[in-house]
Amino acid sequence: MTQVQRNTDIGLAVKALKIGKKVRELRQRNKYTLQDLASRTGLSKPFLSQIENDHVVPPVATLLKLA
């Protein structure tokens, strides 16, 4: 298996976890805007949006900030 195939497999596995969808659902359930969440976590609104739309895989440190 090549590195590209391995990264693709990891990316698909992470997307299957639906982290972005869960982050958005929790944010909305708590009635936070993206700006609210950005202020509370120190993460940027564009980065949070990318996470919610599954454009990026958040590192563990980011997930801890969101938790």
mmCIF file as Biopython writes it, N, C-alpha, C and O atoms, coordinates in Angstrom:
data_model
#
loop_
_atom_site.group_PDB
_atom_site.id
_atom_site.type_symbol
_atom_site.label_atom_id
_atom_site.label_alt_id
_atom_site.label_comp_id
_atom_site.label_asym_id
_atom_site.label_entity_id
_atom_site.label_seq_id
_atom_site.pdbx_PDB_ins_code
_atom_site.Cartn_x
_atom_site.Cartn_y
_atom_site.Cartn_z
_atom_site.occupancy
_atom_site.B_iso_or_equiv
_atom_site.auth_seq_id
_atom_site.auth_asym_id
_atom_site.pdbx_PDB_model_num
ATOM 1   N N  . MET A ? 1  ? 0.850   -1.170 0.000  1.0 0.0 1  A 1 
ATOM 2   C CA . MET A ? 1  ? 0.000   0.000  0.000  1.0 0.0 1  A 1 
ATOM 3   C C  . MET A ? 1  ? 0.901   1.241  0.000  1.0 0.0 1  A 1 
ATOM 4   O O  . MET A ? 1  ? 1.853   1.338  0.775  1.0 0.0 1  A 1 
ATOM 5   N N  . THR A ? 2  ? 0.580   2.173  -0.877 1.0 0.0 2  A 1 
ATOM 6   C CA . THR A ? 2  ? 1.371   3.396  -0.971 1.0 0.0 2  A 1 
ATOM 7   C C  . THR A ? 2  ? 0.904   4.399  0.087  1.0 0.0 2  A 1 
ATOM 8   O O  . THR A ? 2  ? -0.152  4.235  0.697  1.0 0.0 2  A 1 
ATOM 9   N N  . GLN A ? 3  ? 1.713   5.437  0.288  1.0 0.0 3  A 1 
ATOM 10  C CA . GLN A ? 3  ? 1.366   6.484  1.248  1.0 0.0 3  A 1 
ATOM 11  C C  . GLN A ? 3  ? 0.075   7.195  0.844  1.0 0.0 3  A 1 
ATOM 12  O O  . GLN A ? 3  ? -0.741  7.540  1.698  1.0 0.0 3  A 1 
ATOM 13  N N  . VAL A ? 4  ? -0.103  7.410  -0.451 1.0 0.0 4  A 1 
ATOM 14  C CA . VAL A ? 4  ? -1.319  8.080  -0.935 1.0 0.0 4  A 1 
ATOM 15  C C  . VAL A ? 4  ? -2.545  7.231  -0.624 1.0 0.0 4  A 1 
ATOM 16  O O  . VAL A ? 4  ? -3.565  7.753  -0.174 1.0 0.0 4  A 1 
ATOM 17  N N  . GLN A ? 5  ? -2.449  5.930  -0.859 1.0 0.0 5  A 1 
ATOM 18  C CA . GLN A ? 5  ? -3.584  5.045  -0.562 1.0 0.0 5  A 1 
ATOM 19  C C  . GLN A ? 5  ? -3.872  5.030  0.937  1.0 0.0 5  A 1 
ATOM 20  O O  . GLN A ? 5  ? -5.030  5.038  1.357  1.0 0.0 5  A 1 
ATOM 21  N N  . ARG A ? 6  ? -2.819  5.009  1.729  1.0 0.0 6  A 1 
ATOM 22  C CA . ARG A ? 6  ? -2.973  4.987  3.184  1.0 0.0 6  A 1 
ATOM 23  C C  . ARG A ? 6  ? -3.663  6.276  3.649  1.0 0.0 6  A 1 
ATOM 24  O O  . ARG A ? 6  ? -4.576  6.232  4.473  1.0 0.0 6  A 1 
ATOM 25  N N  . ASN A ? 7  ? -3.221  7.422  3.118  1.0 0.0 7  A 1 
ATOM 26  C CA . ASN A ? 7  ? -3.843  8.694  3.494  1.0 0.0 7  A 1 
ATOM 27  C C  . ASN A ? 7  ? -5.297  8.759  3.063  1.0 0.0 7  A 1 
ATOM 28  O O  . ASN A ? 7  ? -6.139  9.298  3.782  1.0 0.0 7  A 1 
ATOM 29  N N  . THR A ? 8  ? -5.598  8.211  1.886  1.0 0.0 8  A 1 
ATOM 30  C CA . THR A ? 8  ? -6.979  8.179  1.404  1.0 0.0 8  A 1 
ATOM 31  C C  . THR A ? 8  ? -7.838  7.321  2.321  1.0 0.0 8  A 1 
ATOM 32  O O  . THR A ? 8  ? -8.953  7.703  2.674  1.0 0.0 8  A 1 
ATOM 33  N N  . ASP A ? 9  ? -7.317  6.162  2.705  1.0 0.0 9  A 1 
ATOM 34  C CA . ASP A ? 9  ? -8.052  5.275  3.604  1.0 0.0 9  A 1 
ATOM 35  C C  . ASP A ? 9  ? -8.302  5.943  4.953  1.0 0.0 9  A 1 
ATOM 36  O O  . ASP A ? 9  ? -9.390  5.821  5.515  1.0 0.0 9  A 1 
ATOM 37  N N  . ILE A ? 10 ? -7.307  6.643  5.468  1.0 0.0 10 A 1 
ATOM 38  C CA . ILE A ? 10 ? -7.452  7.338  6.748  1.0 0.0 10 A 1 
ATOM 39  C C  . ILE A ? 10 ? -8.488  8.449  6.612  1.0 0.0 10 A 1 
ATOM 40  O O  . ILE A ? 10 ? -9.346  8.611  7.480  1.0 0.0 10 A 1 
ATOM 41  N N  . GLY A ? 11 ? -8.410  9.213  5.522  1.0 0.0 11 A 1 
ATOM 42  C CA . GLY A ? 11 ? -9.368  10.290 5.293  1.0 0.0 11 A 1 
ATOM 43  C C  . GLY A ? 11 ? -10.792 9.769  5.216  1.0 0.0 11 A 1 
ATOM 44  O O  . GLY A ? 11 ? -11.707 10.372 5.778  1.0 0.0 11 A 1 
ATOM 45  N N  . LEU A ? 12 ? -10.987 8.656  4.527  1.0 0.0 12 A 1 
ATOM 46  C CA . LEU A ? 12 ? -12.332 8.064  4.426  1.0 0.0 12 A 1 
ATOM 47  C C  . LEU A ? 12 ? -12.821 7.575  5.780  1.0 0.0 12 A 1 
ATOM 48  O O  . LEU A ? 12 ? -13.996 7.725  6.113  1.0 0.0 12 A 1 
ATOM 49  N N  . ALA A ? 13 ? -11.922 6.993  6.556  1.0 0.0 13 A 1 
ATOM 50  C CA . ALA A ? 13 ? -12.299 6.506  7.882  1.0 0.0 13 A 1 
ATOM 51  C C  . ALA A ? 13 ? -12.700 7.659  8.790  1.0 0.0 13 A 1 
ATOM 52  O O  . ALA A ? 13 ? -13.666 7.555  9.547  1.0 0.0 13 A 1 
ATOM 53  N N  . VAL A ? 14 ? -11.954 8.762  8.712  1.0 0.0 14 A 1 
ATOM 54  C CA . VAL A ? 14 ? -12.271 9.925  9.533  1.0 0.0 14 A 1 
ATOM 55  C C  . VAL A ? 14 ? -13.604 10.523 9.106  1.0 0.0 14 A 1 
ATOM 56  O O  . VAL A ? 14 ? -14.410 10.897 9.959  1.0 0.0 14 A 1 
ATOM 57  N N  . LYS A ? 15 ? -13.849 10.621 7.811  1.0 0.0 15 A 1 
ATOM 58  C CA . LYS A ? 15 ? -15.126 11.158 7.335  1.0 0.0 15 A 1 
ATOM 59  C C  . LYS A ? 15 ? -16.289 10.268 7.786  1.0 0.0 15 A 1 
ATOM 60  O O  . LYS A ? 15 ? -17.387 10.762 8.041  1.0 0.0 15 A 1 
ATOM 61  N N  . ALA A ? 16 ? -16.049 8.971  7.883  1.0 0.0 16 A 1 
ATOM 62  C CA . ALA A ? 16 ? -17.094 8.056  8.327  1.0 0.0 16 A 1 
ATOM 63  C C  . ALA A ? 16 ? -17.501 8.344  9.778  1.0 0.0 16 A 1 
ATOM 64  O O  . ALA A ? 16 ? -18.618 8.027  10.188 1.0 0.0 16 A 1 
ATOM 65  N N  . LEU A ? 17 ? -16.591 8.945  10.547 1.0 0.0 17 A 1 
ATOM 66  C CA . LEU A ? 17 ? -16.907 9.299  11.930 1.0 0.0 17 A 1 
ATOM 67  C C  . LEU A ? 17 ? -17.849 10.502 12.007 1.0 0.0 17 A 1 
ATOM 68  O O  . LEU A ? 17 ? -18.470 10.746 13.041 1.0 0.0 17 A 1 
ATOM 69  N N  . LYS A ? 18 ? -17.949 11.249 10.905 1.0 0.0 18 A 1 
ATOM 70  C CA . LYS A ? 18 ? -18.833 12.416 10.812 1.0 0.0 18 A 1 
ATOM 71  C C  . LYS A ? 18 ? -18.547 13.437 11.909 1.0 0.0 18 A 1 
ATOM 72  O O  . LYS A ? 18 ? -19.463 13.963 12.541 1.0 0.0 18 A 1 
ATOM 73  N N  . ILE A ? 19 ? -17.256 13.707 12.124 1.0 0.0 19 A 1 
ATOM 74  C CA . ILE A ? 19 ? -16.859 14.656 13.157 1.0 0.0 19 A 1 
ATOM 75  C C  . ILE A ? 19 ? -17.434 16.033 12.875 1.0 0.0 19 A 1 
ATOM 76  O O  . ILE A ? 19 ? -17.954 16.686 13.780 1.0 0.0 19 A 1 
ATOM 77  N N  . GLY A ? 20 ? -17.348 16.481 11.629 1.0 0.0 20 A 1 
ATOM 78  C CA . GLY A ? 20 ? -17.857 17.799 11.276 1.0 0.0 20 A 1 
ATOM 79  C C  . GLY A ? 20 ? -19.334 17.946 11.579 1.0 0.0 20 A 1 
ATOM 80  O O  . GLY A ? 20 ? -19.771 18.958 12.128 1.0 0.0 20 A 1 
ATOM 81  N N  . LYS A ? 21 ? -20.091 16.936 11.220 1.0 0.0 21 A 1 
ATOM 82  C CA . LYS A ? 21 ? -21.531 16.959 11.467 1.0 0.0 21 A 1 
ATOM 83  C C  . LYS A ? 21 ? -21.812 17.025 12.968 1.0 0.0 21 A 1 
ATOM 84  O O  . LYS A ? 21 ? -22.711 17.743 13.407 1.0 0.0 21 A 1 
ATOM 85  N N  . LYS A ? 22 ? -21.043 16.276 13.746 1.0 0.0 22 A 1 
ATOM 86  C CA . LYS A ? 22 ? -21.239 16.265 15.194 1.0 0.0 22 A 1 
ATOM 87  C C  . LYS A ? 22 ? -20.876 17.610 15.807 1.0 0.0 22 A 1 
ATOM 88  O O  . LYS A ? 22 ? -21.562 18.091 16.708 1.0 0.0 22 A 1 
ATOM 89  N N  . VAL A ? 23 ? -19.795 18.216 15.318 1.0 0.0 23 A 1 
ATOM 90  C CA . VAL A ? 23 ? -19.400 19.524 15.825 1.0 0.0 23 A 1 
ATOM 91  C C  . VAL A ? 23 ? -20.508 20.541 15.544 1.0 0.0 23 A 1 
ATOM 92  O O  . VAL A ? 23 ? -20.877 21.314 16.428 1.0 0.0 23 A 1 
ATOM 93  N N  . ARG A ? 24 ? -21.037 20.545 14.324 1.0 0.0 24 A 1 
ATOM 94  C CA . ARG A ? 24 ? -22.107 21.482 13.963 1.0 0.0 24 A 1 
ATOM 95  C C  . ARG A ? 24 ? -23.356 21.238 14.816 1.0 0.0 24 A 1 
ATOM 96  O O  . ARG A ? 24 ? -23.965 22.186 15.312 1.0 0.0 24 A 1 
ATOM 97  N N  . GLU A ? 25 ? -23.733 19.977 14.985 1.0 0.0 25 A 1 
ATOM 98  C CA . GLU A ? 25 ? -24.932 19.661 15.774 1.0 0.0 25 A 1 
ATOM 99  C C  . GLU A ? 25 ? -24.783 20.131 17.213 1.0 0.0 25 A 1 
ATOM 100 O O  . GLU A ? 25 ? -25.715 20.701 17.782 1.0 0.0 25 A 1 
ATOM 101 N N  . LEU A ? 26 ? -23.624 19.895 17.801 1.0 0.0 26 A 1 
ATOM 102 C CA . LEU A ? 26 ? -23.400 20.319 19.182 1.0 0.0 26 A 1 
ATOM 103 C C  . LEU A ? 26 ? -23.374 21.845 19.293 1.0 0.0 26 A 1 
ATOM 104 O O  . LEU A ? 26 ? -23.905 22.413 20.248 1.0 0.0 26 A 1 
ATOM 105 N N  . ARG A ? 27 ? -22.754 22.503 18.314 1.0 0.0 27 A 1 
ATOM 106 C CA . ARG A ? 27 ? -22.715 23.965 18.321 1.0 0.0 27 A 1 
ATOM 107 C C  . ARG A ? 27 ? -24.129 24.526 18.244 1.0 0.0 27 A 1 
ATOM 108 O O  . ARG A ? 27 ? -24.486 25.432 18.997 1.0 0.0 27 A 1 
ATOM 109 N N  . GLN A ? 28 ? -24.931 23.987 17.334 1.0 0.0 28 A 1 
ATOM 110 C CA . GLN A ? 28 ? -26.294 24.477 17.169 1.0 0.0 28 A 1 
ATOM 111 C C  . GLN A ? 28 ? -27.177 24.135 18.374 1.0 0.0 28 A 1 
ATOM 112 O O  . GLN A ? 28 ? -28.023 24.934 18.775 1.0 0.0 28 A 1 
ATOM 113 N N  . ARG A ? 29 ? -26.978 22.966 18.938 1.0 0.0 29 A 1 
ATOM 114 C CA . ARG A ? 29 ? -27.761 22.571 20.111 1.0 0.0 29 A 1 
ATOM 115 C C  . ARG A ? 29 ? -27.507 23.526 21.281 1.0 0.0 29 A 1 
ATOM 116 O O  . ARG A ? 29 ? -28.409 23.812 22.069 1.0 0.0 29 A 1 
ATOM 117 N N  . ASN A ? 30 ? -26.267 24.014 21.381 1.0 0.0 30 A 1 
ATOM 118 C CA . ASN A ? 30 ? -25.913 24.954 22.436 1.0 0.0 30 A 1 
ATOM 119 C C  . ASN A ? 30 ? -26.180 26.405 22.042 1.0 0.0 30 A 1 
ATOM 120 O O  . ASN A ? 30 ? -25.855 27.335 22.779 1.0 0.0 30 A 1 
ATOM 121 N N  . LYS A ? 31 ? -26.784 26.577 20.855 1.0 0.0 31 A 1 
ATOM 122 C CA . LYS A ? 31 ? -27.139 27.905 20.338 1.0 0.0 31 A 1 
ATOM 123 C C  . LYS A ? 31 ? -25.935 28.827 20.202 1.0 0.0 31 A 1 
ATOM 124 O O  . LYS A ? 31 ? -26.017 30.024 20.476 1.0 0.0 31 A 1 
ATOM 125 N N  . TYR A ? 32 ? -24.804 28.244 19.770 1.0 0.0 32 A 1 
ATOM 126 C CA . TYR A ? 32 ? -23.597 29.028 19.508 1.0 0.0 32 A 1 
ATOM 127 C C  . TYR A ? 32 ? -23.520 29.329 18.016 1.0 0.0 32 A 1 
ATOM 128 O O  . TYR A ? 32 ? -23.842 28.481 17.183 1.0 0.0 32 A 1 
ATOM 129 N N  . THR A ? 33 ? -23.092 30.539 17.691 1.0 0.0 33 A 1 
ATOM 130 C CA . THR A ? 33 ? -22.741 30.847 16.307 1.0 0.0 33 A 1 
ATOM 131 C C  . THR A ? 33 ? -21.302 30.389 16.094 1.0 0.0 33 A 1 
ATOM 132 O O  . THR A ? 33 ? -20.609 30.025 17.044 1.0 0.0 33 A 1 
ATOM 133 N N  . LEU A ? 34 ? -20.865 30.409 14.849 1.0 0.0 34 A 1 
ATOM 134 C CA . LEU A ? 34 ? -19.453 30.107 14.593 1.0 0.0 34 A 1 
ATOM 135 C C  . LEU A ? 34 ? -18.566 31.103 15.329 1.0 0.0 34 A 1 
ATOM 136 O O  . LEU A ? 34 ? -17.511 30.739 15.848 1.0 0.0 34 A 1 
ATOM 137 N N  . GLN A ? 35 ? -19.000 32.364 15.372 1.0 0.0 35 A 1 
ATOM 138 C CA . GLN A ? 35 ? -18.221 33.392 16.079 1.0 0.0 35 A 1 
ATOM 139 C C  . GLN A ? 35 ? -18.143 33.077 17.569 1.0 0.0 35 A 1 
ATOM 140 O O  . GLN A ? 35 ? -17.085 33.233 18.179 1.0 0.0 35 A 1 
ATOM 141 N N  . ASP A ? 36 ? -19.241 32.638 18.157 1.0 0.0 36 A 1 
ATOM 142 C CA . ASP A ? 36 ? -19.238 32.266 19.580 1.0 0.0 36 A 1 
ATOM 143 C C  . ASP A ? 36 ? -18.221 31.152 19.829 1.0 0.0 36 A 1 
ATOM 144 O O  . ASP A ? 36 ? -17.411 31.231 20.753 1.0 0.0 36 A 1 
ATOM 145 N N  . LEU A ? 37 ? -18.274 30.130 19.004 1.0 0.0 37 A 1 
ATOM 146 C CA . LEU A ? 37 ? -17.381 28.987 19.184 1.0 0.0 37 A 1 
ATOM 147 C C  . LEU A ? 37 ? -15.927 29.395 18.946 1.0 0.0 37 A 1 
ATOM 148 O O  . LEU A ? 37 ? -15.025 28.938 19.649 1.0 0.0 37 A 1 
ATOM 149 N N  . ALA A ? 38 ? -15.708 30.249 17.961 1.0 0.0 38 A 1 
ATOM 150 C CA . ALA A ? 38 ? -14.349 30.737 17.690 1.0 0.0 38 A 1 
ATOM 151 C C  . ALA A ? 38 ? -13.821 31.496 18.902 1.0 0.0 38 A 1 
ATOM 152 O O  . ALA A ? 38 ? -12.671 31.307 19.296 1.0 0.0 38 A 1 
ATOM 153 N N  . SER A ? 39 ? -14.637 32.340 19.488 1.0 0.0 39 A 1 
ATOM 154 C CA . SER A ? 39 ? -14.211 33.117 20.659 1.0 0.0 39 A 1 
ATOM 155 C C  . SER A ? 39 ? -13.920 32.220 21.854 1.0 0.0 39 A 1 
ATOM 156 O O  . SER A ? 39 ? -12.978 32.466 22.608 1.0 0.0 39 A 1 
ATOM 157 N N  . ARG A ? 40 ? -14.721 31.193 22.021 1.0 0.0 40 A 1 
ATOM 158 C CA . ARG A ? 40 ? -14.549 30.294 23.167 1.0 0.0 40 A 1 
ATOM 159 C C  . ARG A ? 40 ? -13.350 29.360 23.026 1.0 0.0 40 A 1 
ATOM 160 O O  . ARG A ? 40 ? -12.758 28.950 24.025 1.0 0.0 40 A 1 
ATOM 161 N N  . THR A ? 41 ? -12.993 29.026 21.796 1.0 0.0 41 A 1 
ATOM 162 C CA . THR A ? 41 ? -11.925 28.042 21.579 1.0 0.0 41 A 1 
ATOM 163 C C  . THR A ? 41 ? -10.602 28.653 21.117 1.0 0.0 41 A 1 
ATOM 164 O O  . THR A ? 41 ? -9.548  28.028 21.242 1.0 0.0 41 A 1 
ATOM 165 N N  . GLY A ? 42 ? -10.660 29.881 20.580 1.0 0.0 42 A 1 
ATOM 166 C CA . GLY A ? 42 ? -9.448  30.476 20.018 1.0 0.0 42 A 1 
ATOM 167 C C  . GLY A ? 42 ? -9.169  30.006 18.601 1.0 0.0 42 A 1 
ATOM 168 O O  . GLY A ? 42 ? -8.124  30.321 18.034 1.0 0.0 42 A 1 
ATOM 169 N N  . LEU A ? 43 ? -10.101 29.250 18.026 1.0 0.0 43 A 1 
ATOM 170 C CA . LEU A ? 43 ? -9.963  28.787 16.648 1.0 0.0 43 A 1 
ATOM 171 C C  . LEU A ? 43 ? -10.655 29.786 15.730 1.0 0.0 43 A 1 
ATOM 172 O O  . LEU A ? 43 ? -11.577 30.483 16.152 1.0 0.0 43 A 1 
ATOM 173 N N  . SER A ? 44 ? -10.216 29.857 14.487 1.0 0.0 44 A 1 
ATOM 174 C CA . SER A ? 44 ? -10.815 30.822 13.564 1.0 0.0 44 A 1 
ATOM 175 C C  . SER A ? 44 ? -12.147 30.299 13.020 1.0 0.0 44 A 1 
ATOM 176 O O  . SER A ? 44 ? -12.377 29.092 12.935 1.0 0.0 44 A 1 
ATOM 177 N N  . LYS A ? 45 ? -13.018 31.248 12.656 1.0 0.0 45 A 1 
ATOM 178 C CA . LYS A ? 45 ? -14.296 30.875 12.050 1.0 0.0 45 A 1 
ATOM 179 C C  . LYS A ? 45 ? -14.100 30.066 10.766 1.0 0.0 45 A 1 
ATOM 180 O O  . LYS A ? 45 ? -14.781 29.059 10.572 1.0 0.0 45 A 1 
ATOM 181 N N  . PRO A ? 46 ? -13.173 30.488 9.873  1.0 0.0 46 A 1 
ATOM 182 C CA . PRO A ? 46 ? -12.995 29.689 8.659  1.0 0.0 46 A 1 
ATOM 183 C C  . PRO A ? 46 ? -12.539 28.249 8.950  1.0 0.0 46 A 1 
ATOM 184 O O  . PRO A ? 46 ? -12.972 27.306 8.287  1.0 0.0 46 A 1 
ATOM 185 N N  . PHE A ? 47 ? -11.666 28.097 9.941  1.0 0.0 47 A 1 
ATOM 186 C CA . PHE A ? 47 ? -11.193 26.749 10.283 1.0 0.0 47 A 1 
ATOM 187 C C  . PHE A ? 47 ? -12.338 25.915 10.845 1.0 0.0 47 A 1 
ATOM 188 O O  . PHE A ? 47 ? -12.484 24.745 10.492 1.0 0.0 47 A 1 
ATOM 189 N N  . LEU A ? 48 ? -13.148 26.506 11.712 1.0 0.0 48 A 1 
ATOM 190 C CA . LEU A ? 48 ? -14.299 25.785 12.259 1.0 0.0 48 A 1 
ATOM 191 C C  . LEU A ? 48 ? -15.274 25.392 11.154 1.0 0.0 48 A 1 
ATOM 192 O O  . LEU A ? 48 ? -15.828 24.293 11.167 1.0 0.0 48 A 1 
ATOM 193 N N  . SER A ? 49 ? -15.478 26.292 10.203 1.0 0.0 49 A 1 
ATOM 194 C CA . SER A ? 49 ? -16.350 25.993 9.073  1.0 0.0 49 A 1 
ATOM 195 C C  . SER A ? 49 ? -15.798 24.831 8.254  1.0 0.0 49 A 1 
ATOM 196 O O  . SER A ? 49 ? -16.548 23.953 7.826  1.0 0.0 49 A 1 
ATOM 197 N N  . GLN A ? 50 ? -14.497 24.830 8.040  1.0 0.0 50 A 1 
ATOM 198 C CA . GLN A ? 50 ? -13.870 23.730 7.287  1.0 0.0 50 A 1 
ATOM 199 C C  . GLN A ? 50 ? -14.054 22.407 8.026  1.0 0.0 50 A 1 
ATOM 200 O O  . GLN A ? 50 ? -14.289 21.374 7.399  1.0 0.0 50 A 1 
ATOM 201 N N  . ILE A ? 51 ? -13.950 22.432 9.339  1.0 0.0 51 A 1 
ATOM 202 C CA . ILE A ? 51 ? -14.170 21.207 10.131 1.0 0.0 51 A 1 
ATOM 203 C C  . ILE A ? 51 ? -15.613 20.742 9.959  1.0 0.0 51 A 1 
ATOM 204 O O  . ILE A ? 51 ? -15.865 19.570 9.679  1.0 0.0 51 A 1 
ATOM 205 N N  . GLU A ? 52 ? -16.562 21.671 10.130 1.0 0.0 52 A 1 
ATOM 206 C CA . GLU A ? 52 ? -17.976 21.307 10.039 1.0 0.0 52 A 1 
ATOM 207 C C  . GLU A ? 52 ? -18.356 20.779 8.661  1.0 0.0 52 A 1 
ATOM 208 O O  . GLU A ? 52 ? -19.269 19.962 8.538  1.0 0.0 52 A 1 
ATOM 209 N N  . ASN A ? 53 ? -17.668 21.237 7.636  1.0 0.0 53 A 1 
ATOM 210 C CA . ASN A ? 53 ? -17.968 20.801 6.271  1.0 0.0 53 A 1 
ATOM 211 C C  . ASN A ? 53 ? -17.070 19.649 5.814  1.0 0.0 53 A 1 
ATOM 212 O O  . ASN A ? 53 ? -17.059 19.298 4.635  1.0 0.0 53 A 1 
ATOM 213 N N  . ASP A ? 54 ? -16.320 19.065 6.749  1.0 0.0 54 A 1 
ATOM 214 C CA . ASP A ? 54 ? -15.437 17.917 6.483  1.0 0.0 54 A 1 
ATOM 215 C C  . ASP A ? 54 ? -14.405 18.202 5.396  1.0 0.0 54 A 1 
ATOM 216 O O  . ASP A ? 54 ? -14.046 17.318 4.618  1.0 0.0 54 A 1 
ATOM 217 N N  . HIS A ? 55 ? -13.927 19.465 5.352  1.0 0.0 55 A 1 
ATOM 218 C CA . HIS A ? 55 ? -12.863 19.807 4.405  1.0 0.0 55 A 1 
ATOM 219 C C  . HIS A ? 55 ? -11.488 19.589 5.013  1.0 0.0 55 A 1 
ATOM 220 O O  . HIS A ? 55 ? -10.499 19.444 4.294  1.0 0.0 55 A 1 
ATOM 221 N N  . VAL A ? 56 ? -11.427 19.564 6.346  1.0 0.0 56 A 1 
ATOM 222 C CA . VAL A ? 56 ? -10.169 19.293 7.044  1.0 0.0 56 A 1 
ATOM 223 C C  . VAL A ? 56 ? -10.434 18.272 8.138  1.0 0.0 56 A 1 
ATOM 224 O O  . VAL A ? 56 ? -11.546 18.159 8.653  1.0 0.0 56 A 1 
ATOM 225 N N  . VAL A ? 57 ? -9.397  17.538 8.478  1.0 0.0 57 A 1 
ATOM 226 C CA . VAL A ? 57 ? -9.463  16.592 9.579  1.0 0.0 57 A 1 
ATOM 227 C C  . VAL A ? 57 ? -8.839  17.292 10.781 1.0 0.0 57 A 1 
ATOM 228 O O  . VAL A ? 57 ? -7.643  17.585 10.766 1.0 0.0 57 A 1 
ATOM 229 N N  . PRO A ? 58 ? -9.625  17.565 11.822 1.0 0.0 58 A 1 
ATOM 230 C CA . PRO A ? 58 ? -9.077  18.289 12.955 1.0 0.0 58 A 1 
ATOM 231 C C  . PRO A ? 58 ? -8.096  17.436 13.755 1.0 0.0 58 A 1 
ATOM 232 O O  . PRO A ? 58 ? -8.365  16.270 14.041 1.0 0.0 58 A 1 
ATOM 233 N N  . PRO A ? 59 ? -6.961  18.026 14.111 1.0 0.0 59 A 1 
ATOM 234 C CA . PRO A ? 59 ? -6.020  17.298 14.963 1.0 0.0 59 A 1 
ATOM 235 C C  . PRO A ? 59 ? -6.618  17.067 16.356 1.0 0.0 59 A 1 
ATOM 236 O O  . PRO A ? 59 ? -7.581  17.728 16.743 1.0 0.0 59 A 1 
ATOM 237 N N  . VAL A ? 60 ? -6.053  16.151 17.083 1.0 0.0 60 A 1 
ATOM 238 C CA . VAL A ? 60 ? -6.546  15.816 18.420 1.0 0.0 60 A 1 
ATOM 239 C C  . VAL A ? 60 ? -6.577  17.049 19.307 1.0 0.0 60 A 1 
ATOM 240 O O  . VAL A ? 60 ? -7.537  17.235 20.055 1.0 0.0 60 A 1 
ATOM 241 N N  . ALA A ? 61 ? -5.561  17.893 19.250 1.0 0.0 61 A 1 
ATOM 242 C CA . ALA A ? 61 ? -5.518  19.102 20.075 1.0 0.0 61 A 1 
ATOM 243 C C  . ALA A ? 61 ? -6.726  19.993 19.797 1.0 0.0 61 A 1 
ATOM 244 O O  . ALA A ? 61 ? -7.279  20.593 20.719 1.0 0.0 61 A 1 
ATOM 245 N N  . THR A ? 62 ? -7.135  20.082 18.544 1.0 0.0 62 A 1 
ATOM 246 C CA . THR A ? 62 ? -8.306  20.879 18.181 1.0 0.0 62 A 1 
ATOM 247 C C  . THR A ? 62 ? -9.574  20.257 18.738 1.0 0.0 62 A 1 
ATOM 248 O O  . THR A ? 62 ? -10.452 20.965 19.230 1.0 0.0 62 A 1 
ATOM 249 N N  . LEU A ? 63 ? -9.672  18.947 18.663 1.0 0.0 63 A 1 
ATOM 250 C CA . LEU A ? 63 ? -10.843 18.263 19.211 1.0 0.0 63 A 1 
ATOM 251 C C  . LEU A ? 63 ? -10.938 18.476 20.719 1.0 0.0 63 A 1 
ATOM 252 O O  . LEU A ? 63 ? -12.034 18.593 21.267 1.0 0.0 63 A 1 
ATOM 253 N N  . LEU A ? 64 ? -9.787  18.525 21.383 1.0 0.0 64 A 1 
ATOM 254 C CA . LEU A ? 64 ? -9.786  18.777 22.827 1.0 0.0 64 A 1 
ATOM 255 C C  . LEU A ? 64 ? -10.274 20.183 23.127 1.0 0.0 64 A 1 
ATOM 256 O O  . LEU A ? 64 ? -11.002 20.385 24.100 1.0 0.0 64 A 1 
ATOM 257 N N  . LYS A ? 65 ? -9.890  21.158 22.315 1.0 0.0 65 A 1 
ATOM 258 C CA . LYS A ? 65 ? -10.382 22.526 22.508 1.0 0.0 65 A 1 
ATOM 259 C C  . LYS A ? 65 ? -11.898 22.577 22.324 1.0 0.0 65 A 1 
ATOM 260 O O  . LYS A ? 65 ? -12.601 23.276 23.054 1.0 0.0 65 A 1 
ATOM 261 N N  . LEU A ? 66 ? -12.379 21.842 21.357 1.0 0.0 66 A 1 
ATOM 262 C CA . LEU A ? 66 ? -13.822 21.838 21.087 1.0 0.0 66 A 1 
ATOM 263 C C  . LEU A ? 66 ? -14.601 21.106 22.185 1.0 0.0 66 A 1 
ATOM 264 O O  . LEU A ? 66 ? -15.760 21.419 22.453 1.0 0.0 66 A 1 
ATOM 265 N N  . ALA A ? 67 ? -13.958 20.149 22.799 1.0 0.0 67 A 1 
ATOM 266 C CA . ALA A ? 67 ? -14.623 19.377 23.857 1.0 0.0 67 A 1 
ATOM 267 C C  . ALA A ? 67 ? -14.862 20.253 25.070 1.0 0.0 67 A 1 
ATOM 268 O O  . ALA A ? 67 ? -15.412 19.787 26.069 1.0 0.0 67 A 1 
#
